[in-house]
Amino acid sequence: MFTVRVYQDDRGKEPFTNWLEHFPSKIKDRIFDRIFRVGQGNFGDHIFVAIVSFELTEAKITFSL
């Protein structure tokens, strides 16, 4: 299992949380499901950008509305 953390800047703001607020619940649910699977070790379609600290910086979520 992996720990999934939300980035906070120096002022305590969370850009991801702010970005997520603009989506309808159906889309938020899909994003949270994807993040949950990453935490379980199922990275799916992804790109590792920095292997040094094992950071997942981009994950693809494909679905239709």
MDTraj code that builds the backbone (N, CA, C; nanometers):
import mdtraj as md
import numpy as np

residues = "MET PHE THR VAL ARG VAL TYR GLN ASP ASP ARG GLY LYS GLU PRO PHE THR ASN TRP LEU GLU HIS PHE PRO SER LYS ILE LYS ASP ARG ILE PHE ASP ARG ILE PHE ARG VAL GLY GLN GLY ASN PHE GLY ASP HIS ILE PHE VAL ALA ILE VAL SER PHE GLU LEU THR GLU ALA LYS ILE THR PHE SER LEU".split()
xyz = np.array([
    [0.0845, -0.1185, 0.0000],
    [0.0000, 0.0000, 0.0000],
    [0.0882, 0.1237, 0.0000],
    [0.0337, 0.2311, -0.0543],
    [0.1047, 0.3569, -0.0667],
    [0.0276, 0.4670, 0.0039],
    [0.0985, 0.5686, 0.0462],
    [0.0360, 0.6845, 0.1071],
    [0.0146, 0.7897, 0.0002],
    [-0.1071, 0.8376, -0.0126],
    [-0.1400, 0.9433, -0.1077],
    [-0.1572, 1.0717, -0.0281],
    [-0.0804, 1.1736, -0.0627],
    [-0.0860, 1.3012, 0.0085],
    [-0.1268, 1.4124, -0.0871],
    [-0.1951, 1.5112, -0.0347],
    [-0.2337, 1.6284, -0.1125],
    [-0.1302, 1.7374, -0.0861],
    [-0.0753, 1.7922, -0.1945],
    [0.0261, 1.8974, -0.1830],
    [-0.0335, 2.0225, -0.1206],
    [0.0439, 2.0825, -0.0277],
    [0.0093, 2.2117, 0.0317],
    [0.1231, 2.3085, 0.0070],
    [0.0910, 2.4290, -0.0377],
    [0.1968, 2.5278, -0.0573],
    [0.2315, 2.5937, 0.0765],
    [0.3212, 2.6921, 0.0717],
    [0.3677, 2.7580, 0.1947],
    [0.2573, 2.8303, 0.2709],
    [0.1516, 2.8658, 0.2008],
    [0.0393, 2.9355, 0.2642],
    [-0.0689, 2.8404, 0.3117],
    [-0.0454, 2.7099, 0.2966],
    [-0.1439, 2.6111, 0.3403],
    [-0.2523, 2.5833, 0.2385],
    [-0.2406, 2.6393, 0.1193],
    [-0.3414, 2.6167, 0.0150],
    [-0.3125, 2.4854, -0.0569],
    [-0.4178, 2.4199, -0.1023],
    [-0.4084, 2.2931, -0.1729],
    [-0.4612, 2.3113, -0.3151],
    [-0.3726, 2.3317, -0.4128],
    [-0.4174, 2.3532, -0.5502],
    [-0.5047, 2.2393, -0.6032],
    [-0.4739, 2.1162, -0.5689],
    [-0.5537, 2.0029, -0.6157],
    [-0.6963, 2.0111, -0.5635],
    [-0.7113, 2.0426, -0.4365],
    [-0.8439, 2.0539, -0.3761],
    [-0.9230, 2.1665, -0.4414],
    [-0.8569, 2.2800, -0.4651],
    [-0.9237, 2.3926, -0.5314],
    [-0.9674, 2.3549, -0.6726],
    [-0.8819, 2.2840, -0.7457],
    [-0.9126, 2.2397, -0.8815],
    [-1.0309, 2.1434, -0.8800],
    [-1.0320, 2.0520, -0.7834],
    [-1.1340, 1.9483, -0.7758],
    [-1.2731, 2.0051, -0.7456],
    [-1.2792, 2.1144, -0.6733],
    [-1.4076, 2.1739, -0.6340],
    [-1.4944, 2.2149, -0.7527],
    [-1.4352, 2.2350, -0.8679],
    [-1.5085, 2.2832, -0.9846],
    [-1.5795, 2.1733, -1.0624],
    [-1.5628, 2.0491, -1.0229],
    [-1.6225, 1.9378, -1.0956],
    [-1.7519, 1.8912, -1.0302],
    [-1.8434, 1.8353, -1.1086],
    [-1.9643, 1.7753, -1.0514],
    [-1.9283, 1.6494, -0.9711],
    [-2.0181, 1.6084, -0.8855],
    [-1.9941, 1.4935, -0.7968],
    [-1.9567, 1.3665, -0.8723],
    [-2.0200, 1.3427, -0.9867],
    [-1.9928, 1.2205, -1.0636],
    [-1.8456, 1.2135, -1.1048],
    [-1.7906, 1.3251, -1.1475],
    [-1.6502, 1.3282, -1.1881],
    [-1.5587, 1.3190, -1.0669],
    [-1.5930, 1.3885, -0.9592],
    [-1.5131, 1.3797, -0.8356],
    [-1.5046, 1.2353, -0.7872],
    [-1.6169, 1.1639, -0.7932],
    [-1.6181, 1.0237, -0.7495],
    [-1.5206, 0.9402, -0.8317],
    [-1.5176, 0.9619, -0.9626],
    [-1.4247, 0.8880, -1.0488],
    [-1.2798, 0.9197, -1.0137],
    [-1.2522, 1.0463, -0.9861],
    [-1.1161, 1.0868, -0.9496],
    [-1.0763, 1.0245, -0.8165],
    [-1.1656, 1.0283, -0.7178],
    [-1.1354, 0.9683, -0.5877],
    [-1.1174, 0.8170, -0.5976],
    [-1.1969, 0.7513, -0.6818],
    [-1.1789, 0.6071, -0.7034],
    [-1.0405, 0.5777, -0.7595],
    [-0.9979, 0.6596, -0.8542],
    [-0.8658, 0.6411, -0.9159],
    [-0.7556, 0.6613, -0.8134],
    [-0.7678, 0.7639, -0.7303],
    [-0.6683, 0.7904, -0.6263],
    [-0.6659, 0.6767, -0.5253],
    [-0.7823, 0.6234, -0.4899],
    [-0.7888, 0.5095, -0.3975],
    [-0.7123, 0.3907, -0.4541],
    [-0.7334, 0.3614, -0.5837],
    [-0.6634, 0.2483, -0.6463],
    [-0.5123, 0.2698, -0.6472],
    [-0.4680, 0.3924, -0.6677],
    [-0.3248, 0.4219, -0.6614],
    [-0.2727, 0.3913, -0.5211],
    [-0.3466, 0.4300, -0.4200],
    [-0.3071, 0.4013, -0.2821],
    [-0.2982, 0.2524, -0.2532],
    [-0.3756, 0.1734, -0.3272],
    [-0.3737, 0.0274, -0.3108],
    [-0.2620, -0.0377, -0.3929],
    [-0.1903, 0.0424, -0.4720],
    [-0.0809, -0.0107, -0.5524],
    [-0.1169, -0.0351, -0.6973],
    [-0.2398, -0.0076, -0.7366],
    [-0.2836, -0.0251, -0.8744],
    [-0.2679, 0.1092, -0.9467],
    [-0.1536, 0.1288, -1.0130],
    [-0.1238, 0.2570, -1.0755],
    [-0.1884, 0.2735, -1.2121],
    [-0.2317, 0.1656, -1.2738],
    [-0.2998, 0.1761, -1.4024],
    [-0.2179, 0.2503, -1.5059],
    [-0.2829, 0.3315, -1.5871],
    [-0.2176, 0.4085, -1.6927],
    [-0.1561, 0.5333, -1.6299],
    [-0.0231, 0.5368, -1.6186],
    [0.0437, 0.6461, -1.5496],
    [0.1813, 0.6706, -1.6092],
    [0.2420, 0.7801, -1.5674],
    [0.3782, 0.8141, -1.6063],
    [0.4529, 0.8561, -1.4802],
    [0.5652, 0.7883, -1.4497],
    [0.6506, 0.8308, -1.3393],
    [0.7445, 0.9375, -1.3913],
    [0.7470, 1.0512, -1.3268],
    [0.8346, 1.1594, -1.3689],
    [0.9594, 1.1626, -1.2817],
    [0.9467, 1.1363, -1.1528],
    [1.0620, 1.1373, -1.0621],
    [1.0669, 1.0057, -0.9863],
    [1.1672, 0.9251, -1.0146],
    [1.1800, 0.7963, -0.9475],
    [1.2512, 0.8111, -0.8129],
    [1.3283, 0.9170, -0.7943],
    [1.4054, 0.9386, -0.6725],
    [1.3174, 0.9315, -0.5483],
    [1.2042, 1.0008, -0.5500],
    [1.1155, 1.0012, -0.4337],
    [0.9877, 0.9226, -0.4595],
    [0.9852, 0.8458, -0.5700],
    [0.8715, 0.7615, -0.6061],
    [0.7429, 0.8419, -0.6101],
    [0.7454, 0.9515, -0.6834],
    [0.6279, 1.0366, -0.6953],
    [0.5521, 1.0064, -0.8232],
    [0.4231, 0.9846, -0.8110],
    [0.3356, 0.9718, -0.9268],
    [0.2859, 1.1110, -0.9586],
    [0.3254, 1.1625, -1.0733],
    [0.2894, 1.3002, -1.1028],
    [0.1811, 1.3122, -1.2085],
    [0.1525, 1.2055, -1.2806],
    [0.0480, 1.2139, -1.3813],
    [-0.0225, 1.0798, -1.3931],
    [-0.1525, 1.0808, -1.3822],
    [-0.2326, 0.9601, -1.3979],
    [-0.3465, 0.9905, -1.4942],
    [-0.3779, 0.8958, -1.5777],
    [-0.4820, 0.9144, -1.6783],
    [-0.6138, 0.8541, -1.6292],
    [-0.7199, 0.9291, -1.6435],
    [-0.8534, 0.8819, -1.6096],
    [-0.9375, 0.8953, -1.7355],
    [-0.9854, 0.7847, -1.7875],
    [-1.0633, 0.7867, -1.9101],
    [-1.2063, 0.7433, -1.8810],
    [-1.3035, 0.8281, -1.9160],
    [-1.4448, 0.7918, -1.9044],
    [-1.5262, 0.8923, -1.9836],
    [-1.6473, 0.8552, -2.0138],
    [-1.7341, 0.9472, -2.0866],
    [-1.8455, 0.9966, -1.9957],
    [-1.8977, 1.1117, -2.0276],
    [-2.0055, 1.1699, -1.9465],
    [-2.1405, 1.1291, -1.9977],
])
top = md.Topology()
chain = top.add_chain()
for i, resn in enumerate(residues, 1):
    res = top.add_residue(resn, chain, resSeq=i)
    for name in ("N", "CA", "C"):
        top.add_atom(name, md.element.get_by_symbol(name[0]), res)
traj = md.Trajectory(xyz[None], top)
